[in-house]
Structures are given as C-alpha cells and as structure tokens.
Amino acid sequence: MRDYQPDDGQGGGDGIVLARIGDACWLLEGEAYLDAMLTTTDGYPTPVRCIPLASMEALGALLPEGIETGALWAIHPAIVARLERDGQIVVTPLPDEG
C-alpha cells in the first residue's frame, strides 16, 4: 500500500492527488492549488490524480507516519463531480499488494 509517495510537505508537489473511498474524497497532495481547484478562479495542474481506496484503514495505511486522516482536507462530492464532468480526473490505482 505504501507505493504512493507523497510530496515533500510543501503543498505543491507534482500536482493534485486525491484519495477516494466511495463518494468521499480527501486531498493528499496539492494544498497550494486547493483554492483554485475549488473555485476555478485560477489555473491548477491537471489532470487531478485520484487514488481509489477500499476503506479508511487503507487511507490511514497510505499516509506518512505522524499524519492522521483527520488532518486531511475533505473535498466536497460536487467538486469531484465537476472535475469528472470536465474530464480533469484520472484514476490512478495503487499496484496490487502481492
């Protein structure tokens, strides 16, 4: 599960990465672009990568040590729906553990 490599914590990284469990999404990378993505007032890097996960436990296992899921920004489902409708999301599954 740890094949996902977060950015260096500065918020920019290589773009925006979301984690998705069902209809709920959380921001993993790209805090510097959060306002632009939410409001579309400024440009932001696309496509937005979306990592589908099976559970909150899987999300917790994905995070670097010391980061709790409660510290992540939740992204409203309507924002994610707009990104999908505009073709700005690419689903990036993690490699199967094996």
Buried (B, 14 or more C-beta within 10 A) or exposed (E): BEEBEEBEEEEBBEBBBBBBBEEBBBBBBBBBBBEBBBEEEEEBBBBBBBBBBEEEEBBEEBBEEEBEBEEBEEBEEEBBEBBEEEEBBEEBEBEEEE
